[in-house]
Amino acid sequence: MTADVIVSNRVERRPKLSEHVAESLRAQIVSGDIRTGEKLPTESQLTEAFGVSRTVVREAVTSLAADGLVESRQGAGIFVCERPAMAFASLTQDVGMKISHALNVIEVRMGLEIESAGLAASRRNASQEAAIQEAFFEFDRLLSIGEATGHSDFMFHRAIAAATNNPFYVEVLDALGLRAIPCDVTSPWGTDSLLSREYQEMLQREHLAILKAISAGDAESARAAMRFHLAESQKRYHGRLTDQQAEYRFGSPLKP
């Protein structure tokens, strides 16, 4: 394992760099790019790869250790821990091209995220509220320059899960990873209508209702806003199935 694995995830110098480093490493651990039992790059390698200070790297690693993702072994280095979430994550690796998979994921998310939004409204601290808002505006930034918004969309929902202060909400969402946000410019379900600016602005309006309710400490409104957001996502995928039927021509296979 060398710093080469990490280079593509270099972050810019801006506030809370340690969080960006931690999230990048976390994503690689959850996806399996850095495997269970594998040693992380050295502090010097991470410092060089991310272009940050040793202090930032140490804070990031401390955060991962607090979440139980990594552990320090005296004289040997930092290693990825064996965790139930890793086994759960492996169950989701076959989520591929089918809209039925996207609908299944949304159903799981409804059972998880409606309550997490309510708990976040009741339990979030100032830093956690800021993280939710930062992810919201990162979505806007990426949309304005025409780049994929899927990761920032996921980070918005993940920040809400973190604000519950119950690590299991984060653990399950991390297990789903970016599969939780299957409709993105990199997604096989992407269509011109689903990926239009108008469509993504609609997502942001739904996100804004969730953000405002959490910031106001209104747990019931936060649950209702999240329920509406995910229910609308279900409708959009069901709509895609209807579109496929309308597009079908005898003898031509349906698109996945």
C-alpha positions as CSV (number, residue, x, y, z in Angstrom):
1,M,0.0,0.0,0.0
2,T,1.5,3.3,-1.1
3,A,0.5,6.9,-1.3
4,D,-0.3,6.4,-5.0
5,V,-3.7,4.9,-4.0
6,I,-4.6,8.1,-2.3
7,V,-3.3,10.8,-4.7
8,S,-6.6,11.1,-6.7
9,N,-8.3,12.2,-3.5
10,R,-6.1,15.3,-2.8
11,V,-8.1,18.0,-1.1
12,E,-7.7,21.8,-1.4
13,R,-6.6,23.8,1.6
14,R,-9.7,25.2,3.3
15,P,-11.4,24.9,6.7
16,K,-11.8,21.5,8.3
17,L,-9.2,19.8,6.1
18,S,-9.1,16.9,8.5
19,E,-12.7,16.1,7.8
20,H,-12.1,16.0,4.1
21,V,-9.1,13.7,4.6
22,A,-11.1,11.4,6.9
23,E,-14.0,11.2,4.5
24,S,-11.7,10.4,1.6
25,L,-10.1,7.6,3.6
26,R,-13.4,6.4,4.9
27,A,-14.9,6.1,1.4
28,Q,-11.9,4.0,0.3
29,I,-12.3,1.8,3.4
30,V,-16.0,1.3,2.8
31,S,-15.6,0.6,-0.9
32,G,-12.8,-1.9,-0.2
33,D,-10.0,0.1,-2.0
34,I,-8.3,-0.1,1.4
35,R,-9.1,-3.6,2.7
36,T,-9.9,-4.9,6.2
37,G,-6.6,-5.7,8.0
38,E,-4.6,-3.6,5.6
39,K,-2.1,-1.0,6.8
40,L,-2.8,2.6,6.0
41,P,0.0,4.6,4.3
42,T,2.4,6.2,6.7
43,E,1.8,9.7,8.1
44,S,4.4,11.1,5.8
45,Q,2.8,9.4,2.7
46,L,-0.7,10.7,3.7
47,T,0.7,14.2,4.3
48,E,2.3,14.2,0.8
49,A,-0.7,12.6,-0.9
50,F,-3.3,15.1,0.4
51,G,-1.0,18.1,0.5
52,V,-1.8,18.8,4.2
53,S,0.1,19.0,7.5
54,R,0.9,16.2,9.8
55,T,-1.6,17.7,12.3
56,V,-4.4,17.4,9.8
57,V,-3.5,13.8,9.1
58,R,-3.4,12.9,12.8
59,E,-6.8,14.5,13.3
60,A,-8.3,12.6,10.4
61,V,-6.9,9.3,11.6
62,T,-8.1,10.0,15.2
63,S,-11.6,10.6,13.8
64,L,-11.5,7.2,11.9
65,A,-10.2,5.5,15.0
66,A,-13.0,7.0,17.1
67,D,-15.5,5.5,14.6
68,G,-13.8,2.1,15.0
69,L,-12.6,2.0,11.4
70,V,-8.9,1.9,12.1
71,E,-6.7,1.0,15.0
72,S,-3.1,1.7,16.0
73,R,-0.7,-1.2,16.6
74,Q,2.3,-0.3,18.6
75,G,5.4,-0.1,16.4
76,A,3.5,-1.4,13.4
77,G,1.2,1.4,12.2
78,I,-2.5,2.1,11.6
79,F,-4.6,-0.8,10.3
80,V,-8.2,-1.1,9.1
81,C,-10.4,-2.9,11.6
82,E,-12.7,-5.8,11.0
83,R,-16.2,-4.5,11.3
84,P,-19.7,-5.7,10.7
85,A,-20.3,-2.8,8.3
86,M,-17.6,-4.2,6.1
87,A,-19.5,-7.5,5.8
88,F,-22.7,-5.6,5.1
89,A,-21.0,-3.5,2.5
90,S,-20.0,-6.6,0.6
91,L,-23.7,-7.5,0.3
92,T,-24.3,-4.3,-1.6
93,Q,-21.5,-4.8,-4.1
94,D,-23.8,-6.5,-6.6
95,V,-26.1,-3.5,-6.9
96,G,-25.8,-2.9,-10.6
97,M,-27.9,-1.7,-13.5
98,K,-31.5,-2.6,-12.4
99,I,-34.0,0.1,-11.3
100,S,-35.4,-2.5,-9.0
101,H,-32.1,-2.3,-7.0
102,A,-32.5,1.5,-6.7
103,L,-36.0,1.1,-5.4
104,N,-34.9,-1.5,-2.9
105,V,-32.1,0.9,-1.7
106,I,-34.6,3.8,-1.3
107,E,-37.0,1.6,0.7
108,V,-34.1,0.8,3.1
109,R,-33.2,4.5,3.3
110,M,-36.8,5.4,4.2
111,G,-36.6,3.0,7.2
112,L,-33.3,4.6,8.2
113,E,-33.3,8.3,7.2
114,I,-36.7,9.5,8.2
115,E,-36.0,8.9,11.8
116,S,-32.3,10.1,11.5
117,A,-33.6,13.5,10.2
118,G,-35.8,13.8,13.3
119,L,-33.0,12.8,15.7
120,A,-30.6,15.2,13.9
121,A,-33.0,18.0,14.5
122,S,-33.1,17.2,18.2
123,R,-29.5,16.2,18.8
124,R,-27.2,18.1,16.4
125,N,-24.5,20.4,17.7
126,A,-23.3,23.5,15.9
127,S,-20.5,21.7,14.1
128,Q,-22.8,19.0,12.8
129,E,-25.3,21.5,11.6
130,A,-22.6,23.3,9.8
131,A,-21.5,20.0,8.1
132,I,-25.0,19.4,6.8
133,Q,-25.1,23.0,5.4
134,E,-21.6,22.7,3.9
135,A,-22.7,19.5,2.0
136,F,-25.8,21.3,0.8
137,F,-23.8,24.2,-0.7
138,E,-21.2,21.8,-2.1
139,F,-24.0,20.3,-4.2
140,D,-24.8,23.8,-5.4
141,R,-21.2,24.4,-6.4
142,L,-20.9,21.2,-8.3
143,L,-24.2,21.8,-10.1
144,S,-23.1,25.3,-11.1
145,I,-20.0,23.9,-12.9
146,G,-21.8,20.9,-14.4
147,E,-20.0,18.2,-12.3
148,A,-21.4,15.1,-10.7
149,T,-23.4,15.9,-7.6
150,G,-23.8,12.3,-6.3
151,H,-21.0,12.5,-3.8
152,S,-22.1,15.8,-2.3
153,D,-25.7,14.4,-2.2
154,F,-24.5,11.4,-0.2
155,M,-22.5,13.6,2.1
156,F,-25.6,15.7,2.8
157,H,-27.5,12.6,4.0
158,R,-24.4,11.2,5.8
159,A,-23.9,14.5,7.7
160,I,-27.6,14.2,8.9
161,A,-26.9,10.6,10.0
162,A,-23.8,11.8,11.9
163,A,-25.9,14.5,13.6
164,T,-28.0,11.8,15.3
165,N,-25.0,11.1,17.4
166,N,-25.8,7.4,17.0
167,P,-22.9,5.8,15.1
168,F,-25.1,3.0,13.8
169,Y,-27.0,5.3,11.5
170,V,-23.7,6.3,9.9
171,E,-22.5,2.7,9.8
172,V,-25.5,1.5,7.8
173,L,-25.4,4.5,5.4
174,D,-21.7,4.0,4.9
175,A,-22.4,0.3,4.1
176,L,-24.7,1.5,1.3
177,G,-22.1,4.1,0.2
178,L,-22.8,6.0,-3.0
179,R,-25.3,3.3,-4.0
180,A,-27.6,5.3,-1.7
181,I,-27.5,8.0,-4.4
182,P,-27.9,5.9,-7.6
183,C,-29.1,8.7,-9.9
184,D,-26.0,10.8,-10.8
185,V,-24.3,11.7,-14.1
186,T,-22.1,8.6,-13.6
187,S,-25.1,6.3,-13.1
188,P,-26.6,3.8,-15.5
189,W,-30.0,5.1,-14.5
190,G,-29.2,8.6,-15.7
191,T,-31.4,10.1,-18.3
192,D,-31.6,13.6,-19.7
193,S,-34.8,14.2,-17.7
194,L,-33.4,12.8,-14.5
195,L,-30.1,14.6,-14.7
196,S,-31.3,18.0,-16.0
197,R,-30.5,21.1,-14.1
198,E,-34.3,21.5,-13.3
199,Y,-34.3,18.0,-11.8
200,Q,-31.3,18.6,-9.6
201,E,-32.6,22.0,-8.5
202,M,-35.8,20.2,-7.4
203,L,-33.6,17.9,-5.3
204,Q,-32.0,20.9,-3.7
205,R,-35.4,22.4,-2.9
206,E,-36.2,19.1,-1.1
207,H,-32.8,19.2,0.6
208,L,-33.4,22.8,1.7
209,A,-36.7,21.9,3.4
210,I,-34.8,19.1,5.4
211,L,-31.9,21.5,6.2
212,K,-34.3,24.2,7.5
213,A,-36.2,21.9,9.7
214,I,-33.1,20.5,11.2
215,S,-31.6,24.0,11.8
216,A,-34.9,25.0,13.5
217,G,-34.8,22.0,15.8
218,D,-38.2,20.8,14.5
219,A,-38.0,17.1,14.6
220,E,-41.4,16.3,13.1
221,S,-40.9,18.7,10.2
222,A,-37.5,17.2,9.6
223,R,-39.0,13.7,9.4
224,A,-41.8,14.9,7.2
225,A,-39.3,16.7,4.8
226,M,-37.2,13.6,4.6
227,R,-40.2,11.4,4.0
228,F,-41.3,13.6,1.2
229,H,-37.9,13.7,-0.4
230,L,-37.5,9.9,-0.4
231,A,-41.1,9.3,-1.5
232,E,-40.5,11.6,-4.4
233,S,-37.4,9.6,-5.3
234,Q,-39.5,6.5,-5.4
235,K,-41.9,8.2,-7.7
236,R,-39.1,9.3,-10.0
237,Y,-37.8,5.7,-10.3
238,H,-41.3,4.3,-10.9
239,G,-41.6,7.0,-13.6
240,R,-38.5,5.7,-15.2
241,L,-40.0,2.2,-15.4
242,T,-43.1,3.7,-17.1
243,D,-40.8,5.5,-19.6
244,Q,-39.0,2.3,-20.4
245,Q,-42.4,0.7,-21.2
246,A,-43.3,3.6,-23.5
247,E,-40.0,3.4,-25.3
248,Y,-40.2,-0.3,-25.9
249,R,-40.3,-1.5,-29.5
250,F,-41.2,-5.2,-30.2
251,G,-38.0,-7.2,-30.6
252,S,-35.8,-4.6,-28.9
253,P,-34.6,-5.3,-25.3
254,L,-35.5,-2.8,-22.7
255,K,-32.7,-0.7,-21.2
256,P,-31.8,-1.8,-17.7
